[in-house]
Amino acid sequence: MRFDIVRREVVTSTMDVARELAERGAPEGTVVLADAQTAGRGRAGHVWHSPPGQSLYLSLVLRPRLAPAQAGWITLSAALAVLDTLEALRPFAPQPFSTAIKWFNDVLLNGRKVCGILVESSLTGAQFDFAVLGIGLNVNTRFDDAPADVQQRATSLRRELGHPLDREHILTSLLKHLDERQIELSLGQRNPTGEYARRVETLGKQVEIDTGAGGVRGRAVRIADDGSLIVATDQGEIAARFGDLVRQV
């Protein structure tokens, strides 16, 4: 993939800018990179803490050659690419660290959220017009001004590795690994769910799925071929899909 980086100092959300560019015909590989976001967003309308000059806030335009039923693979492959990026830092870490994925779009470092992933797609019939892959990676993020819940559950590379990191170096590594994963996905249409499942810390745990009409509890048992989380309940197995809210209990 050939990357064309569009740099902005401040945006509401890189997702908004990238979607606008995609609708105007921007090619695959267009990256919107911002130094800060005033309304960065995560899943289910949550706000992404985006202080200026500290982390990576980017959105990547993709033109997937996938079936709509495979749309979830984009998120799964992106999560694996982020793990690749973190693993590349191991030789430079002063002490060992753990990495994992919390289904379906949170990447964890030492048990805390270091990265969030968001994908928004546009389809015409059974064809993708485009997809926008958004990634927020906490590089040197400080959480002094963050909401209390963010301070409790989030972390950054700087906090866990004990020193500041060069954001441009992390960006280069991240784009390299995204490129490798997207090539596998688009050209080979390799199903990433097997590798993804091996890295998901949610499996085997008790979870609650918010159905909108109340919570359903059960044990997360496997990842389906489309990336859904299969949960075993007293009434049988149900699938939590990417739009569902799932929390561990």
Phi, psi and omega in degrees: 000136178262119185267134173241107186269121176259110185264136177228144179287306181222134174224164171295307177205136177297333178298318181296315182293316181295321178298317179299317179295320180296319179294336178268006174099013179303138184285162173302138182102353175291126182242127172260118183240125182241149176281334178204155175234139177267341180215048177298141185231152176243202182292147175059030175079007178293148179275136177263121180298115190228063179294151185289145169071016186241330189220186179255122175236108185216154175226136186244128176279128177237151174238076191295142172255062182230161171281151179307326180294344180261010184303325180296338180298334180297315178296316181298315180295322179295319178298320178294324178295322177295318176300318176304318181295318179292319181297329180294344180272352185305317181298342184254004182274138180289342179208160181299151176221158180251148177229150179195171175244135170260118185308133001246347190225021177249132174256131185251142174235118185052039174084358180242154184288123178247343184208141173237148184233138179222133177235130175235133186236157172232126182235149169239107185063237181260018182238140172286130164283310177192168169225145176246120181258115180256136180226129171244113183242119181283104182268289179248024188299132169255145187246022183301322183258008182281155173303156185301320182293327177292318179301326183283323189252350185254160175211181179221164176300319180298316182296318186277329181267345174087010179201156178290154180237156178281115183296326179293323177295316179295321178299313180301316179295317181297315180295322177301313183287326174298317179300312181299316182290322181288328175297313177303319185289312188279318184276314181269347186048043180287126179289117184273001190294328180297309179294320179301314182301326180290342182253359183272118182280353181288331184298138180088354183258158175282131182227163173235128178260125177275108182270357185092332178252011182134167182270143175242126183253149177183190180251128178290122188246330180194172175253127179284169183299333179268002179098355178297153177264120180269125184241128178270121179243176178296336181265001182120184182276141174229159182252125171270122182260172191299337179275352183277148175268124182233131176228150178280142181235000000 
